[in-house]
């Protein structure tokens, strides 16, 4: 059985520490840090669809980056997994990520 994956919507800059999310699976960065949807929306959507094609109930989305990228990643993950998506939500008090399950 494969290891769960944490799909990171957009690679964060080096100042953002996401290490605590690694306990939920191996990181897979969907889009590079400086992706700009304004210049190549179709290309970005195509990449997101390709990268999330195996998203399933064991995996999580880590929603970092451009809000439009976050929205597209959520929509695509939900489409590929019958409306079910697990997110990792940052808790400012505990300084860690917690899973949140949603059925759309």
Steps between C-alpha positions, in 0.01 A plus 500: 500500500633843409590767753238778533586825323475860616431698185628855551310740273799726439857456621555744789800727526781395732361711789188281531555187711259220409698215658225415753273403208741224396354264761195471268699382199768578246494850350411550136516861382235563236620836366830687541533788745471789254228366269287781361158393373465827310751387237406136447171397657446202268850369568459532877162322495647224286789454744264497800283233336805290415655529847174420685389212274567242776353704789304266731357462852846439653641829371480861621510842336720766657357828376789744466545764232285692256130484601402420142743206496356383833146512356597309188685234702200454729259467207722252316570286810126487578420405141756217500390364841118501479470830689716397797805707592722505807680825575778581743404807704759701690434556871662823623479394865657157468727589205412188309268375226177311567295305246157628396275274292245650263241348271395737226 
